[in-house]
Structures are given as C-alpha cells and as structure tokens.
Amino acid sequence: MNGPERFEQLIAFVGAQLPTPVEEHQADDGSFIFSGGDPAEVIVQVTESTVLVAAFVGDRDEHDPLSADPRPVAELHWRLLPETAVMNALSALIKGAREARLATYRVCIDCGAKKAPEQMQTDEVCLECAEGGPGTVH
C-alpha cells in the first residue's frame, strides 16, 4: 500500500479506536488531531511519519476548575513498522491511555456518579452537587 493510502487508513483507524464522541481537526502543520471521550480521555496526533498518543490528566485549578491537559504516553514512528504492527501498537497505546485517564475518576458521595477529577469540587463532591445539584435538599 502506498504512502497516502496508508496515511488515510491510519486516520480512519485512529478515529475508530477512540472512545466516543470523537473530535477531529487538522492542525496548521497538516497533522490530524483527534480527541475521544466526554470528558476527553485520549488525544492522538497523526503526522506524516509519527503518531503521538496522550492521556488527558484532569486538574482542579482555582482559576480554571475545568482544565484537562494531555500528557504524552508514547510516540510511534508508524512508517517504520508493518501495517499490522502499527495497528496493534496503536490499539494498545490508546487502550492504555484511556485506562490511565479513567483510573483518575472519582465517585461523588452525593450523587454517586463517577466523575473526572476536573469535574469534582473536592475529592468527594462533584461540581454539580456542590452547586446545588442532585444531592441538595431544599
């Protein structure tokens, strides 16, 4: 398979491997950037020669409580590998990045929902409940 066809196949494969919803856009440098999940769990950047896989790491900040930043997990030089090896490696990297992100989620003691760290007001209460959501009695 030639370069452009393989690149297009790689783009389609990445989009299919990510948790839904998947957002995709093309950067100014020609690379494709994908994010999957709501809230975001995994980000993948595909260039003409590499694929960068990153997990989102949620962070509570007093100025911006809803921030989540990508943290690189691995960079794969996909043109150097056979197609099957690239697909297997990418599947494993995306799965690992997603598992790392989901491991940071916490359960709100008020509503019982599992939330990303940036969706928590404290270690035990989510933003929605802290602002008068489901667990609030009036």
LUMGUGU-155369 format. One record per atom (N, C-alpha, C, O, CB): residue in one letter; z, x, y. Coordinates in steps of 0.05 Angstrom, whole numbers, padded with zeros to 5 digits, always signed. Glycine has a CB too. Layout:
N
AZXY
...
% end
This chain:
138
M+00000+00017-00023
M+00000+00000+00000
M+00000+00018+00025
M+00015+00038+00026
M+00024-00019+00000
N-00017+00011+00044
N-00018+00028+00068
N+00005+00024+00087
N+00021+00005+00084
N-00045+00023+00083
G+00007+00041+00107
G+00030+00040+00126
G+00035+00014+00140
G+00057+00003+00138
G+00026+00061+00146
P+00015+00002+00153
P+00020-00023+00167
P+00028-00046+00149
P+00046-00062+00156
P-00005-00031+00183
E+00016-00048+00125
E+00023-00069+00106
E+00052-00065+00096
E+00067-00084+00094
E+00004-00069+00082
R+00059-00040+00091
R+00086-00034+00081
R+00107-00040+00103
R+00128-00051+00097
R+00088-00005+00072
F+00100-00034+00128
F+00118-00039+00150
F+00122-00070+00153
F+00145-00079+00156
F+00106-00028+00176
E+00101-00085+00152
E+00103-00114+00153
E+00119-00125+00130
E+00135-00144+00134
E+00075-00127+00154
Q+00116-00115+00107
Q+00131-00123+00083
Q+00161-00117+00088
Q+00178-00133+00080
Q+00121-00110+00058
L+00167-00094+00099
L+00194-00086+00104
L+00207-00105+00124
L+00230-00113+00121
L+00195-00057+00114
I+00193-00111+00145
I+00203-00130+00166
I+00209-00157+00153
I+00231-00168+00158
I+00182-00134+00188
A+00192-00167+00136
A+00197-00193+00123
A+00221-00191+00104
A+00237-00209+00103
A+00172-00202+00107
F+00223-00169+00090
F+00245-00165+00071
F+00272-00165+00085
F+00291-00178+00077
F+00241-00139+00055
V+00273-00150+00107
V+00299-00149+00122
V+00307-00176+00132
V+00330-00184+00129
V+00296-00129+00147
G+00288-00191+00143
G+00294-00218+00153
G+00304-00237+00131
G+00321-00254+00135
G+00270-00231+00165
A+00294-00233+00106
A+00302-00250+00084
A+00329-00241+00072
A+00342-00258+00060
A+00281-00249+00062
Q+00338-00217+00076
Q+00363-00207+00065
Q+00387-00213+00082
Q+00410-00212+00072
Q+00361-00177+00061
L+00383-00218+00107
L+00406-00222+00125
L+00417-00250+00123
L+00403-00269+00116
L+00397-00217+00154
P+00444-00253+00129
P+00456-00279+00129
P+00444-00296+00152
P+00436-00285+00173
P+00487-00277+00132
T+00442-00322+00148
T+00431-00340+00169
T+00452-00347+00189
T+00476-00346+00183
T+00420-00365+00156
P+00444-00353+00213
P+00417-00352+00224
P+00410-00323+00230
P+00427-00306+00236
P+00415-00369+00250
V+00384-00318+00229
V+00373-00291+00234
V+00359-00292+00261
V+00342-00309+00266
V+00354-00282+00211
E+00366-00273+00278
E+00352-00270+00304
E+00336-00244+00302
E+00346-00224+00292
E+00372-00269+00328
E+00312-00245+00313
E+00295-00221+00312
E+00282-00218+00339
E+00273-00238+00351
E+00273-00224+00290
H+00281-00194+00349
H+00265-00188+00373
H+00254-00159+00371
H+00265-00142+00357
H+00282-00192+00398
Q+00233-00155+00386
Q+00221-00129+00387
Q+00231-00114+00412
Q+00229-00124+00434
Q+00190-00131+00386
A+00241-00090+00408
A+00251-00073+00430
A+00227-00060+00444
A+00205-00060+00435
A+00270-00052+00419
D+00233-00049+00468
D+00212-00036+00484
D+00200-00012+00470
D+00177-00006+00475
D+00224-00027+00510
D+00215+00000+00451
D+00204+00023+00437
D+00187+00015+00413
D+00177+00033+00398
D+00227+00041+00427
G+00183-00011+00408
G+00166-00020+00386
G+00182-00026+00361
G+00171-00037+00342
G+00145-00001+00380
S+00207-00019+00361
S+00224-00025+00337
S+00231-00055+00336
S+00230-00068+00357
S+00250-00008+00336
F+00238-00064+00313
F+00247-00092+00309
F+00277-00092+00305
F+00287-00076+00289
F+00232-00106+00286
I+00291-00109+00319
I+00320-00111+00316
I+00327-00139+00306
I+00319-00159+00318
I+00334-00105+00343
F+00342-00139+00284
F+00350-00164+00271
F+00380-00166+00273
F+00394-00146+00270
F+00340-00166+00242
S+00390-00190+00277
S+00419-00195+00273
S+00422-00220+00256
S+00407-00239+00259
S+00434-00198+00300
G+00441-00219+00237
G+00444-00241+00219
G+00473-00250+00219
G+00492-00234+00220
G+00436-00233+00191
G+00476-00277+00217
G+00502-00289+00216
G+00511-00301+00242
G+00500-00294+00263
G+00523-00268+00208
D+00529-00320+00241
D+00540-00333+00264
D+00570-00338+00260
D+00577-00357+00246
D+00526-00359+00271
P+00587-00321+00271
P+00581-00299+00290
P+00567-00276+00275
P+00567-00275+00251
P+00607-00289+00303
A+00555-00259+00291
A+00539-00237+00280
A+00555-00221+00260
A+00578-00214+00264
A+00529-00219+00302
E+00542-00215+00237
E+00554-00199+00216
E+00541-00172+00213
E+00554-00151+00210
E+00554-00214+00190
V+00514-00172+00213
V+00499-00148+00207
V+00476-00146+00228
V+00464-00166+00236
V+00487-00148+00178
I+00470-00121+00236
I+00447-00116+00252
I+00430-00095+00238
I+00441-00075+00227
I+00455-00107+00281
V+00404-00098+00240
V+00385-00079+00227
V+00363-00073+00248
V+00351-00091+00259
V+00373-00090+00200
Q+00358-00047+00251
Q+00336-00038+00269
Q+00316-00024+00252
Q+00322-00004+00238
Q+00347-00020+00292
V+00291-00034+00253
V+00269-00022+00237
V+00250-00008+00256
V+00239-00021+00275
V+00255-00044+00220
T+00245+00018+00251
T+00225+00032+00267
T+00203+00040+00248
T+00203+00033+00225
T+00238+00058+00280
E+00183+00054+00258
E+00160+00063+00242
E+00168+00081+00219
E+00153+00084+00200
E+00140+00077+00260
S+00192+00093+00220
S+00200+00111+00199
S+00228+00108+00188
S+00235+00118+00167
S+00197+00139+00208
T+00245+00093+00203
T+00273+00090+00194
T+00282+00061+00195
T+00270+00044+00209
T+00291+00107+00212
V+00304+00056+00181
V+00318+00031+00183
V+00347+00038+00187
V+00359+00052+00171
V+00314+00013+00156
L+00359+00027+00208
L+00387+00031+00214
L+00402+00005+00208
L+00395-00016+00218
L+00391+00040+00244
V+00422+00007+00191
V+00438-00017+00184
V+00466-00013+00196
V+00478+00008+00194
V+00440-00020+00153
A+00475-00034+00210
A+00502-00033+00223
A+00517-00058+00218
A+00505-00080+00215
A+00499-00028+00253
A+00543-00056+00216
A+00561-00079+00214
A+00572-00085+00241
A+00577-00066+00257
A+00584-00074+00193
F+00576-00110+00247
F+00589-00117+00272
F+00619-00113+00268
F+00630-00120+00247
F+00583-00146+00281
V+00632-00103+00289
V+00661-00100+00289
V+00671-00115+00313
V+00665-00108+00336
V+00669-00070+00290
G+00686-00136+00307
G+00697-00153+00329
G+00720-00139+00342
G+00735-00125+00330
G+00705-00180+00319
D+00722-00143+00368
D+00744-00131+00383
D+00753-00150+00404
D+00737-00161+00420
D+00734-00104+00396
R+00779-00154+00405
R+00791-00170+00426
R+00796-00152+00450
R+00808-00131+00447
R+00817-00184+00417
D+00786-00161+00473
D+00790-00145+00497
D+00799-00165+00518
D+00788-00187+00520
D+00763-00131+00506
E+00819-00158+00534
E+00829-00176+00553
E+00809-00185+00574
E+00811-00206+00586
E+00853-00164+00567
H+00788-00168+00578
H+00767-00175+00597
H+00744-00191+00585
H+00731-00206+00598
H+00757-00151+00611
D+00739-00187+00559
D+00717-00200+00545
D+00726-00205+00516
D+00720-00190+00498
D+00692-00182+00545
P+00741-00228+00512
P+00752-00233+00485
P+00731-00238+00463
P+00738-00239+00440
P+00770-00255+00487
L+00706-00242+00470
L+00686-00249+00450
L+00667-00226+00445
L+00643-00231+00439
L+00671-00273+00458
S+00676-00202+00446
S+00657-00179+00442
S+00656-00171+00413
S+00676-00172+00399
S+00666-00155+00459
A+00632-00164+00404
A+00628-00153+00378
A+00607-00131+00380
A+00585-00136+00391
A+00619-00175+00357
D+00614-00108+00371
D+00596-00085+00373
D+00586-00076+00346
D+00601-00076+00327
D+00610-00062+00388
P+00560-00068+00345
P+00550-00058+00319
P+00560-00030+00314
P+00561-00013+00332
P+00519-00058+00319
R+00569-00025+00289
R+00577+00002+00281
R+00559+00011+00258
R+00558-00002+00237
R+00607+00002+00272
P+00544+00033+00262
P+00525+00042+00242
P+00538+00047+00215
P+00560+00058+00213
P+00512+00067+00251
V+00524+00038+00194
V+00532+00042+00167
V+00515+00064+00154
V+00525+00083+00142
V+00530+00016+00150
A+00489+00062+00159
A+00470+00082+00147
A+00443+00080+00160
A+00435+00059+00171
A+00468+00078+00117
E+00429+00102+00159
E+00401+00103+00168
E+00384+00112+00144
E+00390+00132+00132
E+00397+00123+00193
L+00364+00097+00139
L+00347+00101+00116
L+00319+00110+00126
L+00307+00096+00142
L+00345+00076+00098
H+00309+00132+00116
H+00282+00141+00122
H+00263+00129+00102
H+00257+00141+00081
H+00280+00173+00123
W+00254+00105+00107
W+00240+00088+00088
W+00213+00099+00080
W+00204+00094+00057
W+00237+00061+00098
R+00200+00113+00097
R+00173+00123+00090
R+00174+00145+00068
R+00154+00150+00055
R+00159+00134+00114
L+00198+00157+00065
L+00200+00179+00046
L+00206+00169+00017
L+00206+00185-00002
L+00222+00198+00055
L+00212+00143+00015
L+00220+00133-00011
L+00200+00113-00022
L+00184+00101-00007
L+00247+00119-00009
P+00199+00110-00049
P+00182+00089-00061
P+00192+00061-00052
P+00216+00058-00046
P+00182+00092-00092
E+00174+00043-00053
E+00180+00015-00044
E+00204+00003-00057
E+00221-00008-00044
E+00156-00002-00048
T+00206+00005-00084
T+00229-00007-00098
T+00255+00005-00090
T+00275-00008-00087
T+00225-00005-00129
A+00255+00032-00087
A+00280+00045-00079
A+00288+00037-00051
A+00312+00033-00045
A+00276+00076-00079
V+00269+00033-00033
V+00276+00024-00005
V+00288-00004-00006
V+00308-00009+00007
V+00250+00024+00012
M+00276-00022-00021
M+00286-00049-00022
M+00314-00050-00035
M+00331-00065-00025
M+00267-00067-00039
N+00318-00035-00056
N+00345-00034-00069
N+00366-00023-00050
N+00388-00033-00048
N+00343-00018-00095
A+00359-00001-00037
A+00378+00012-00019
A+00384-00007+00005
A+00407-00009+00012
A+00366+00038-00008
L+00364-00019+00016
L+00369-00038+00038
L+00386-00061+00030
L+00404-00069+00045
L+00342-00047+00050
S+00381-00073+00007
S+00397-00095-00002
S+00426-00087-00004
S+00444-00101+00004
S+00387-00105-00030
A+00431-00063-00016
A+00459-00054-00019
A+00472-00048+00008
A+00495-00055+00012
A+00459-00029-00036
L+00457-00036+00027
L+00468-00030+00053
L+00475-00055+00069
L+00496-00056+00081
L+00449-00012+00068
I+00457-00074+00068
I+00462-00099+00082
I+00486-00114+00070
I+00503-00124+00084
I+00437-00118+00081
K+00487-00115+00043
K+00509-00128+00030
K+00536-00114+00037
K+00555-00127+00043
K+00505-00127-00001
G+00536-00087+00037
G+00560-00072+00043
G+00569-00076+00072
G+00592-00079+00078
G+00556-00043+00038
A+00549-00076+00091
A+00556-00080+00119
A+00567-00108+00123
A+00586-00112+00138
A+00531-00076+00137
R+00556-00128+00110
R+00566-00155+00112
R+00594-00158+00100
R+00611-00170+00113
R+00547-00175+00098
E+00599-00146+00077
E+00625-00147+00065
E+00646-00133+00083
E+00669-00143+00085
E+00625-00133+00038
A+00638-00111+00095
A+00657-00097+00114
A+00664-00115+00137
A+00687-00116+00146
A+00645-00071+00124
R+00644-00129+00148
R+00649-00147+00171
R+00667-00171+00162
R+00686-00177+00176
R+00622-00158+00182
L+00660-00183+00140
L+00676-00207+00131
L+00704-00199+00124
L+00722-00216+00125
L+00662-00219+00107
A+00709-00175+00116
A+00736-00166+00109
A+00754-00165+00133
A+00779-00165+00131
A+00735-00138+00096
T+00743-00166+00157
T+00759-00165+00182
T+00767-00193+00191
T+00783-00196+00210
T+00744-00151+00204
Y+00755-00214+00179
Y+00761-00241+00187
Y+00790-00248+00181
Y+00802-00237+00162
Y+00742-00262+00173
R+00802-00266+00197
R+00829-00275+00193
R+00830-00305+00192
R+00812-00319+00201
R+00847-00265+00216
V+00851-00316+00179
V+00855-00344+00177
V+00874-00353+00199
V+00896-00342+00203
V+00866-00352+00149
C+00866-00374+00214
C+00883-00385+00235
C+00905-00401+00222
C+00900-00418+00205
C+00866-00402+00255
I+00930-00397+00230
I+00952-00411+00218
I+00953-00441+00227
I+00966-00457+00214
I+00979-00398+00224
D+00940-00447+00249
D+00940-00475+00259
D+00919-00492+00245
D+00925-00513+00234
D+00935-00476+00289
C+00894-00483+00245
C+00872-00499+00234
C+00863-00491+00206
C+00849-00506+00193
C+00848-00498+00253
G+00872-00467+00198
G+00865-00458+00171
G+00837-00447+00168
G+00829-00440+00146
G+00869-00480+00152
A+00822-00445+00190
A+00795-00435+00189
A+00795-00404+00188
A+00812-00392+00201
A+00778-00445+00213
K+00775-00393+00174
K+00772-00364+00173
K+00754-00357+00197
K+00732-00367+00199
K+00760-00355+00146
K+00764-00339+00214
K+00750-00332+00239
K+00746-00302+00241
K+00762-00286+00231
K+00766-00343+00263
A+00726-00294+00256
A+00721-00266+00263
A+00743-00258+00282
A+00753-00274+00297
A+00692-00262+00275
P+00749-00232+00283
P+00771-00222+00300
P+00767-00229+00329
P+00787-00235+00343
P+00773-00193+00297
E+00742-00228+00339
E+00738-00235+00367
E+00741-00265+00373
E+00740-00273+00396
E+00710-00226+00375
Q+00744-00281+00352
Q+00749-00310+00356
Q+00778-00317+00354
Q+00786-00340+00354
Q+00733-00325+00335
M+00795-00296+00352
M+00824-00300+00350
M+00837-00294+00376
M+00832-00274+00389
M+00836-00283+00327
Q+00855-00311+00385
Q+00871-00307+00409
Q+00893-00286+00403
Q+00898-00267+00418
Q+00884-00333+00419
T+00906-00289+00380
T+00926-00270+00370
T+00918-00264+00341
T+00897-00273+00331
T+00956-00281+00372
D+00934-00248+00327
D+00928-00242+00299
D+00930-00267+00281
D+00919-00267+00259
D+00947-00221+00289
E+00943-00288+00291
E+00948-00312+00275
E+00936-00338+00285
E+00933-00357+00269
E+00977-00316+00272
V+00928-00339+00310
V+00918-00364+00322
V+00890-00359+00334
V+00886-00340+00350
V+00937-00375+00343
C+00871-00376+00327
C+00844-00374+00338
C+00843-00383+00367
C+00861-00397+00377
C+00824-00390+00321
L+00822-00376+00381
L+00818-00383+00409
L+00818-00413+00413
L+00830-00424+00432
L+00793-00371+00420
E+00805-00427+00395
E+00802-00456+00397
E+00830-00470+00396
E+00836-00487+00412
E+00784-00467+00375
C+00846-00462+00377
C+00872-00473+00374
C+00891-00465+00397
C+00907-00481+00407
C+00885-00465+00347
A+00888-00441+00406
A+00904-00431+00429
A+00898-00446+00454
A+00914-00449+00472
A+00900-00401+00433
E+00873-00456+00456
E+00864-00471+00480
E+00868-00501+00477
E+00857-00517+00492
E+00836-00464+00486
G+00883-00509+00457
G+00888-00538+00453
G+00869-00551+00433
G+00862-00575+00437
G+00886-00552+00478
G+00860-00536+00413
G+00842-00547+00393
G+00855-00563+00371
G+00875-00577+00377
G+00826-00525+00381
P+00845-00561+00347
P+00853-00578+00324
P+00883-00580+00318
P+00892-00602+00311
P+00840-00568+00301
G+00898-00559+00321
G+00926-00559+00313
G+00945-00569+00335
G+00969-00570+00331
G+00935-00533+00305
T+00934-00577+00358
T+00951-00585+00380
T+00960-00614+00378
T+00943-00631+00372
T+00936-00580+00406
V+00985-00618+00383
V+00996-00646+00383
V+01002-00653+00412
V+01016-00638+00426
V+01021-00648+00365
H+00992-00676+00421
H+00998-00685+00448
H+01017-00708+00449
H+01024-00718+00470
H+00972-00694+00462
% end
